[in-house]
Amino acid sequence: MEKTKGHRLVLQDRGNITITGVVKIQTVDPKEIVLDTEQGMLNIKGEKLEIKQLDLQNGSLEINGHVDALVYLRQSQGGSRGSLLGKIFK
């Protein structure tokens, strides 16, 4: 099977999430799951979160539980203008 390209997130009834484009799982906890996707880090917060199915070879993930928040974290790039050194040396 060929790995799915791109990133897609489907949230159904705030309880079932299907995600493609998953690169790596960072942390798994019943209240928080953090994962690396093709579009950056994704932080999922909620209650009774559990991984139903994971296939990193194809980049797919299914999660069950009650979802309170989905947050994409900014990707930091060393030396960028948004960093402290970038602001000092404008």
N, C-alpha and C positions, 0 to 999 in steps of 0.2 A: 504494500500500500504506500502511496506517495504522501508525503507530509503536506498538510493543508497550508496554503500560503495566505497571509493576511490575518487579521484579528477580528473576531466577531464575538459579541456578548449578547446572550438572550436571557432576560430575566422574566420568569413567569410567576405571577401571583406572589411576588416577594419571597418565594420559597425554593424555587428550582432555577439554577443557573447553568447554562451551557456556554462554554467559552472555547474558542479556537485561537490559534496563534500563541499558545502557552509554550514558553521556553523552559522555565524552571519554577519549582515551588520553593519559596523561601521559608515560610513558616505556616504551620497548621495548628489551629487552636479552636475550640468550640465557639469562641467569641470573635476570632479574627483569622483570616487567611490572607497571606501576602504572596503574590506570585509575579514572576517576570514574564511579560508578554512581548510580542513583536512591536507593540506600541508603547512600551515602558512598564514600570512597576504598577501593579494594581493591588489595592488594599480593600478587602471585603470585610465589613464588620456586621455582626449580628448575633444571633443566639442559636445554639445547637447546630452550628455549621459542621458539616462533614463532607468529605470527598466521597462521592458515589462511584465515580469512574475516572480514571486517569490514564492517558495514553500519550506520554511525552514524545514517542516516536512520531506520532501524527499531530502532536500539539493540541490535543483536545482534553477537556476537563468538564466534569459534571459535579455540581455541588448541591446538596440539600440543606435546608435549615431556614431560619427566618432572617432575611436580609434587612439591615437597618441602613447601610451606606455602602456605596461603591466609589472609591476615590483613586484616581490616577495620580501618582506621585511624579513630580517634575524630575526630569533626568538632569543631573548635574554634569557639566563638562568642565574639567579642570582648566583654569585660566580664561574662562569666558568672561564677558563684560559684566555678567551678573554676579560674579564672585567678588569677594572682598578685595583681592589684589587687582581685579579688573576695574573696580570702582576707584581705587587709589591711583592707578596709572592711566586714567582716562586721557 
